[in-house]
């Protein structure tokens, strides 16, 4: 089959544009990579109050080439429904993404057009597979941002949870795990963003083609012409995602005082959407809670050292890759850097304890030459391994193999 004949329906759990967080970067970049390699793409997406469908912000050429359509769904958690799912052994995380309106739009689209591939973004959209099978002969693939239940399992281990939350999250993680592993073979192929997650699925029963396909970035050769402030740390990420909030809480409670005592000139800047009240109203010396920023690249460029103190999560931390793409030195936990093709000490510094964080930050802050070298090596890593067109070509090769079978 000729590459240019491949028609792909991308089914998204939230709009891939505007690109505002790691999830949207992942969906948008793989779509761009595939289209740049000759594929025809059509996008159907759910949207919600948290992630609205902002057509007015989408470039006209993007609207034209993707013919994107959106369906609203109310994703506000309902306590009764969530508890009922726990007792019934169902996954509430999955169930709330199923809507009659999306079913209708999906059927209408599949009746009107013939697709070679239906690319599903996130396990949340897996319940639509039976409908796709009924109305299409397309191969169904899973572009997998993370192993969702692993995130929940790691959250359960947090010391910051009360007994009820721990009970609820433990059961939610269990129900989600059962769903993910029972349905992983419903797809014709699975493409996690990391080899780590691909290996996990294979070890837990995935019999389909399962290969890690990382996130891509455009124009990585262009660096912002911004002078970074000396003696500054920064973190950026949506704070309504629990692992981010958990990590920053740990950083502020266990690490920051040690940094401030030994390096009193250092300042920390925390950016991201939906800052919780405890952060907005907090009072830590030399800690600036910035909140949402208009331009994440400009913000990151203006600061010196990125910190990513994650204690839970799965998949790949796209904000780390984004910071690497502009040559930022990064200190992160092993969990935060999981799945990235890094070399500790060469293009990132790994720190898993408060003492290791303090040591790494002191090393970078006191050694500008090494700090720059670490950032330069990070930039080279993105150039060589995470180019959008290269990633799109990799995925297209897998699709050709799948279709030839």
Secondary structure by P-SEA (a helix, b strand, c coil): cccccbbbbbbbcccccccccaaaaaaaaaaaaaaaabbbbbbbbccccccccccccccaaaaaaacbbbbbbbccccaaaaaaaaaacccaaaaaaccaaaaaaaaaaaaacccccccccccccccaaaaaaaccccbbbbbcccaaaaaaaaaaacccccaaaaaaaaaaaaaaaaaaaaccccccbbbcccaaaaaaaaaaccccbbbbbbbbbccccccccccccccccccccccccaaaaaaaaaaaaccaaaaaaacccbbbbbbbcccccccccccccccccccccccaaaaaaaccbbbbbcccccccaaaaaaaaaabbbbbbcccccccccccccccbbbbccaaaaaaaaaaaaacaaaaaaaaaaaaaaaaccccaaaaaaaaaaaaaaaaac
